[in-house]
Amino acid sequence: MKRDKSGSDASPDSHSGLLRFYTLALWEAAPNGAFLVDSPAWRKFTGQSFDQWKHFGWLEAIHEDDRTLAVTLWRRCMESGQPIDLQFRLFHKADTAYKWVNAKGIPVFDSGTAIAKWTGMLIDIQDRKETEFFLIEERQKDAFLVRLSDALTLQKTPEAIKDTACRMLATQLQAMRAVFAERTRINGRDYFQVTGQYGTKLAFTPDPVLIDDYLYSMSHFFNGNLFIIRDILRQIPRLDRLFFTQYLIRSFVSFPLIKNGKPAILFSVHDLKPRQWKDSELNMIQETAERAWAAIQRCQTEEGTRQSEEQYRTLFETLDQGYGLLELIYDDLGEIHDYLYLAGSPDEEKWDGLKGVIGRNLGQLAPTEPYWKPFYQQVAATGKSEKIDYFAENLNRWFCVQLSRVGGKGSLLINAVFEDITTRKISEIHREYLLKLSDALTGQTTSPGVKETACRILGQHLGMMRVLYVESIFTEGTEFYVLKGQYAPDRPFPSQPILATQYLPRGQNTYEGNTIVVSDVHDVIPEPDREPYELFDIRSYVVIPYVVKDQPILFFIIHHDTPKNWTESELIIIKETAERMWAAVKRFEAEEALRESEQRYRTLAEKMKEGYALLELEYDDSGKVVDFVHLEVNSVMEKLTRLKDSVGKRISELGLVKPAWLQLYERVAATGHSERIEFFSKRLHKWFSIHASRVGTAGSRLINVIFDDITERKNLQRRQDFLLTFSDELRPLSDPFEIQEVAMRLLGEHLDVGRAFYLDAVWEDGGWTYVLERDFHRDPSAPSVVGRHRLSDYHELVFSNLEKGHILQVDNIKAFPDISAEAIESYVSIELISFLIVPLIKDGIYVGGLSVQENVPRIWTTAEVEIVSEVAERIWSAVERAKAEAALRESEERYRTIFEGMDNDWIREQTGKTSDSNKKEV
């Protein structure tokens, strides 16, 4: 049936559209509650097949902790016929996790009173549940802290306060033990001694415990940082666990409380099993320590009042989702004129503040807000859902409204789902403010800039008349306030010092670091003392002091020109702004000191004769170093490596990845042990030494590298080694040609050249001829050049100065001056591109020389020229020696032959000896 607009009942089609667009899934069950009609959307959500899901198989997808209750309530509804409204955790296949859902259903009756079937929907309430749990946890924490404060107030001795705090916290957290310990110094070392505890197991030692043995880091103790151990087996080395295991400690949290700049107490919670400490638990430990210490201070000083408890922000009650089904009403121009409320949540009033809206035009109840019309019109026209956050002033709440069209194109039905997001929205606004503040403070480069920026950001956010950053100074024993930063667009505060007691009466004590909140000056300041406040139009204010050694030295002050009830949210923002501003000022001061130190080290690095670089390693997924980035280099490094503008670039971008370097840096980063290697750079034709050391502790990716040019030393060493080997190899040789062959091989391999040969220079037919008896080739398959070569067959100008004893060095024949293209081609054809020839001049005569050659351009170094010259001389000497020895052997053989052919009688007559005797003498 289709409903007339003037009627009061929504059509079934309308409700069907609402269900389709609002729920995760629709379902239908038999009168006994068994699922017989398939619900693909439900099964898609759980991942169950139809056979797994049907009948009562869908119950298997419910979390086991919720299943029993769900079955009980389900059966109860089946028996009573009451509508179904169940909440349970249902397995979500896409996330492989359980999500909270709300199963709603109603009975459908036959023509009589019997239930024919059940029909319903499945709603996603995960976000709402998470919010509920968060609120429950916060309420539990708040309730505990209230109970704790009440209990501590009743205690009369410090010992009772400590034991009570330990007992209540251990019980609340269901922990094995809570311990209250106070700092003491023995023989110049820091200990803590238990003065209060509560535990369900073995009592903690009352003897003094060295803080180093317990916290491993004194910085945690003196900085007031939480020390959190979730599992000693994972976080504490085996040899250091004995202290903890003897007291059954498997996990713990320790909070050192800093008072007046000094560590005062150590408050710890122990557990006998591994534990993931929640943020709320950590906050509870800190709060308990703070409150216990405050109670102890009150008790010790016998003050009649205690420090006021911190006020907690009132959390809004999270509301269930609401919904409404609207039918749009257009005018003759096609514009939305009004809309009819067809269906909605039973508690509709809490969502829009209206009563009795079902079946009525909204124009009858309240004017249609123009703000919503474009959204309704767009959703109806396009069919695309819209989500809008808006603030309902009449309810003082934020809502998220999701609009979707019910039905196909042309449908006038709009489904609206409401969610109360007040808590989240306030949190978002708070986070956005803190992010804006942090970004603004980070961009400052001076301490005054930090102060002015913090004042401005807070003043603009809260709409305050004035925000001040003030420092306290003493002149001849009198305290003055000096303005160091402010935000005051209309009424600036004077910059000259003002008397502290005149502006802030000492009755409003800031020496203990208490925040002063004044909603109306007329309520707290006597009329005779109001003149300075009226002078500066101050009617309400907040003062946050920064106390060092019992003396407030800084103040963060907010002024307003009217009475104001400061909200808890505003006070939290003011305090957090002050803390972040002070932290930023401290950070800036620390950075200034660090920059000065860094500049000193940078200057030292620039003055080093060695090259210096700071590298950051890059790893692949397997943990191997595959690249590194130059973070810093000194000028010597750039000169040695000839790399310009390498800072900020990966070595792979520079095309200089060396596996040996990567392996070296990986070892140094892993072990922390410095290493040194030497390597030869073919690109630079130089030898270098690299000394690498890790910067920082284990896990650091930073490596310091000292780069030193050791070419001269390395060349000298290699020269000496080569010449020694050269002499040893040539010494036993007596054949001149073999000497040349061995010498050329040794020299060619040492210099890694393509070709090397020794030549004899012979003048014949009016020109020089080079005679080559032996040669060396790096490539054994290359053709030999042994033979006779007339110099006139080549460009003689290239060789013109050899006979004068001048060494010929050609790095690239193509760049040789005054040589024709034809001549260049002749050299290229025999793969002679670069070469070095050292001539030998003996007694003023050009007798030969030594040549090394390459088939590519090569820059011949001074060391290479020197070694070729040395080898040329040694070869000539060895060859000449071998020739002389050969001539001597030939002469000796000739005379031996003569003696052996003579008559023994004649020999006896001439010498008095036989031929055999003469042979022996010979």
URJO-V987123 format. One line per field, one symbol per residue. phi: phi as a letter, one per 30 degrees, with the letter a starting at -180 (. if undefined). psi: psi as a letter, one per 20 degrees, with the letter a starting at -180 (. if undefined). Layout:
phi: ???
psi: ???
//
This chain:
phi: .cddeddccddedddddeddcccdacbbbdedjddccdbedddddcidddddddhcddddddeedcdddddddddddddcidedbcbaccdcddchadbdbbccabdccddccdddacbabccdbedddddddddddddddddddddddddddddcbedddddddddddddddhcdabbcbcdbcbhiccbbbdbaabacbedddddecddedccibdddddciddccbdaddccbeedcceedddcidcbabbbdccbhibdcbbcbbcbcbeaddddddddddddddddddddddddddhddbcdddddcddcdddcddcbacccdcccdcicdcabcddaadeceedcbicciddibddddcaeddeededdedddddciddbbbcbccddchbcbccccbdcjdejdccbccccbdceddddddddddddddddddddddcbdeddddddddddeddciddabbcbccbcbhicdbcbdcaabadcbdddddebddddcbeddddcdciddcbbdaeddbceedcdeddddchccbabbcdccbhibdcbbcbbcbcbebdddddddddddddddddddddddddddddddddddddddddddddddbbcccdbccddicdcaacddbbcddddddchcchddicdddddibdcedddddddddddcicdbbbbaccddchbcbccccbdcjcejdccbdbccbdceddddddddddddddeddddeddbdeddedddddddddddchcdabacbccbcahiadbccccbbbbdceddddcdkcbddddcddddcdcddcjddcbbdaddcddhbddddedddddchccbabbcdccbhicdcllbbbbbcbeadddddddddddddedddeddddddddddddddddddddddddcdddddddddcibddddddddd
psi: qpqqhiaipqqhhghgggghihrhqqrpqrhjipohpqnhgghhghjqrghhhrdjhhhhiqphhigghggghghghhhhjqqpnqprpppoghilrpqprooqqqqpqaicjqphrpqarppokggggggggghggghggggghgggggghhiqiqhghgghgggggggggilrhqppoqqqqpokjqprqppjprpqibpqqpiqppphhhgiiohhhgiikqpopohohhhipqgijighghijkphqrppoppppkjqpgropqpqqjqqpnpqhhgghhgggggghghghgggghikqiqrppqppqpppqppqrqrqqpqpqoqahjjqphrqpohraqhlhhihjjqqlhpjqphhhgqppphhhghggggghghjpqqpppqpohhilqpqppppqporapiqjpppppppokgghggggggggghgggggghhiqiqghhgggggggggghgilqhppqoqqpqpolippqpppiqqonhhnqqqiqqqpghhhnqihnpjijjpppoohohihipqhhjighghhjkohqrppoqoppljopiqpoppqqjqqpopqhgghgggghggghghghgggghhhghhhgghhghggghhiqirqpqpqpqpqahijqpirqpohqqrhhghggikpqlipiqqhhhikkpohhgggghggghghjpqqprqqpohhilqpqppopqqoaapiqjpppppppokggggggghgggghgggghhhgiqiphhhggggghgggghgilrhqpqpqpppoqkjrpppoohqrpphohiqqqjpappphiirohhhjhjgijjppooohohijpqlprhggghhghhjlngqrppoqpopkjpoibappqqqjrqpoprhhggghggghgghggggggghgghghghgghhghgggghiqphgghhhhijqrhhghggg.
//
